[in-house]
């Protein structure tokens, strides 16, 4: 949404916003900055904007000292949405009214760019500093932010997250410290995707979005009992390398073993211990996960099944068709039409 359109929407007033909430992700990048709004209207403009983009229920608890200031910049990423923001209010509550809708339609990854925040969410209290990462699933929260607080948010459809990373629902209420290796990986990926995403094609954006969701698996492994540090680091390196080369049809288990300087047999032992399956089936499952998500994405319905298969690491369409039916119990065509569900 451009600045002119956003200004028009704000001038429409809260009554229109209440009866005509905007769907997300928004159709175009936008840049909303309170410096371009009359001072006497800044508080109401910010609240009206919040309602239209994030939904009802978010409200400030107190006003900041001095002139109200803040900004939000948004950029669509396929079925997701990036927001970079400096909140205008220092203390914010989200309280969903009974029967007000599903609290878990979205999953949000939040990177603290600067400043600090104390967040009460999912029954836990977190103190977040610069470069920390946290997560939100749409439930009630209370947040106190420093004046220099700046955030980068990636908002994801909960359905896509559940399909690929069903354990991600356990992440809200957890803080990943800036020094954690998994945090550094997520932070780098988010910043790179935010910068590069707008210049990508829709197909590239969709693949990038699914790759970012896939990275949540690294967080779950890091949080669990994965054995000695050396083994955990090798698994993290392996998963990162798999995602970097996943859609290269020539990439396989031997390439990964060579990258890690271990035998194929040892590599399979590590994967079975950490993920419950050898590396080759893991790579196939990942490719099928991505292909299945793209087939269900309405923005990708113009692409043929053959095109999607070839762009997701399958060089034999017939082989893809058989593997897809084994995995999802329906054909790729029926899956695209809405049949079946991921186990």
Secondary structure in CASP SS format (residue, H / E / C, confidence):
PFRMAT SS
TARGET T0000
AUTHOR 0000-0000-0000
METHOD secondary structure of the structure
MODEL  1
X C 1.00
X C 1.00
X H 1.00
X H 1.00
X H 1.00
X H 1.00
X H 1.00
X H 1.00
X H 1.00
X H 1.00
X H 1.00
X C 1.00
X H 1.00
X H 1.00
X H 1.00
X H 1.00
X H 1.00
X H 1.00
X H 1.00
X C 1.00
X C 1.00
X C 1.00
X C 1.00
X C 1.00
X C 1.00
X C 1.00
X C 1.00
X C 1.00
X C 1.00
X E 1.00
X E 1.00
X E 1.00
X E 1.00
X H 1.00
X H 1.00
X H 1.00
X C 1.00
X C 1.00
X H 1.00
X H 1.00
X H 1.00
X H 1.00
X H 1.00
X H 1.00
X H 1.00
X H 1.00
X H 1.00
X H 1.00
X H 1.00
X H 1.00
X H 1.00
X H 1.00
X H 1.00
X H 1.00
X C 1.00
X C 1.00
X C 1.00
X E 1.00
X E 1.00
X E 1.00
X E 1.00
X E 1.00
X C 1.00
X C 1.00
X C 1.00
X C 1.00
X C 1.00
X C 1.00
X C 1.00
X C 1.00
X E 1.00
X E 1.00
X E 1.00
X E 1.00
X E 1.00
X E 1.00
X E 1.00
X C 1.00
X C 1.00
X E 1.00
X E 1.00
X E 1.00
X E 1.00
X E 1.00
X E 1.00
X E 1.00
X C 1.00
X C 1.00
X C 1.00
X C 1.00
X E 1.00
X E 1.00
X E 1.00
X E 1.00
X C 1.00
X C 1.00
X C 1.00
X C 1.00
X C 1.00
X C 1.00
X C 1.00
X C 1.00
X C 1.00
X C 1.00
X C 1.00
X E 1.00
X E 1.00
X E 1.00
X E 1.00
X E 1.00
X E 1.00
X E 1.00
X E 1.00
X E 1.00
X C 1.00
X C 1.00
X E 1.00
X E 1.00
X E 1.00
X E 1.00
X E 1.00
X C 1.00
X C 1.00
X E 1.00
X E 1.00
X E 1.00
X E 1.00
X E 1.00
X C 1.00
X C 1.00
X C 1.00
X C 1.00
X E 1.00
X E 1.00
X E 1.00
X E 1.00
X C 1.00
X C 1.00
X C 1.00
X C 1.00
X E 1.00
X E 1.00
X E 1.00
X E 1.00
X E 1.00
X C 1.00
X C 1.00
X C 1.00
X C 1.00
X E 1.00
X E 1.00
X E 1.00
X E 1.00
X E 1.00
X E 1.00
X E 1.00
X E 1.00
X H 1.00
X H 1.00
X H 1.00
X H 1.00
X H 1.00
X H 1.00
X H 1.00
X C 1.00
X H 1.00
X H 1.00
X H 1.00
X H 1.00
X H 1.00
X C 1.00
X C 1.00
X C 1.00
X C 1.00
X E 1.00
X E 1.00
X C 1.00
X C 1.00
X C 1.00
X C 1.00
X H 1.00
X H 1.00
X H 1.00
X H 1.00
X H 1.00
X H 1.00
X H 1.00
X H 1.00
X H 1.00
X H 1.00
X H 1.00
X H 1.00
X H 1.00
X H 1.00
X H 1.00
X H 1.00
X H 1.00
X H 1.00
X H 1.00
X C 1.00
X C 1.00
X H 1.00
X H 1.00
X H 1.00
X H 1.00
X H 1.00
X H 1.00
X H 1.00
X H 1.00
X H 1.00
X H 1.00
X H 1.00
X H 1.00
X H 1.00
X C 1.00
X H 1.00
X H 1.00
X H 1.00
X H 1.00
X H 1.00
X H 1.00
X H 1.00
X H 1.00
X C 1.00
X C 1.00
X C 1.00
X C 1.00
X C 1.00
X H 1.00
X H 1.00
X H 1.00
X H 1.00
X H 1.00
X H 1.00
X H 1.00
X H 1.00
X H 1.00
X H 1.00
X H 1.00
X H 1.00
X H 1.00
X H 1.00
X H 1.00
X H 1.00
X H 1.00
X C 1.00
X C 1.00
X C 1.00
X C 1.00
X C 1.00
X C 1.00
X C 1.00
X H 1.00
X H 1.00
X H 1.00
X H 1.00
X H 1.00
X H 1.00
X H 1.00
X H 1.00
X C 1.00
X C 1.00
X C 1.00
X H 1.00
X H 1.00
X H 1.00
X H 1.00
X H 1.00
X H 1.00
X H 1.00
X H 1.00
X H 1.00
X H 1.00
X H 1.00
X H 1.00
X C 1.00
X C 1.00
X C 1.00
X H 1.00
X H 1.00
X H 1.00
X H 1.00
X H 1.00
X H 1.00
X H 1.00
X H 1.00
X H 1.00
X H 1.00
X H 1.00
X H 1.00
X H 1.00
X H 1.00
X H 1.00
X H 1.00
X H 1.00
X H 1.00
X C 1.00
X H 1.00
X H 1.00
X H 1.00
X C 1.00
X C 1.00
X C 1.00
X C 1.00
X H 1.00
X H 1.00
X H 1.00
X H 1.00
X H 1.00
X H 1.00
X C 1.00
X C 1.00
X C 1.00
X C 1.00
X C 1.00
X C 1.00
X H 1.00
X H 1.00
X H 1.00
X H 1.00
X H 1.00
X H 1.00
X H 1.00
X H 1.00
X H 1.00
X H 1.00
X H 1.00
X H 1.00
X C 1.00
X C 1.00
X C 1.00
X H 1.00
X H 1.00
X H 1.00
X H 1.00
X H 1.00
X C 1.00
X C 1.00
X C 1.00
X C 1.00
X C 1.00
X C 1.00
X C 1.00
END
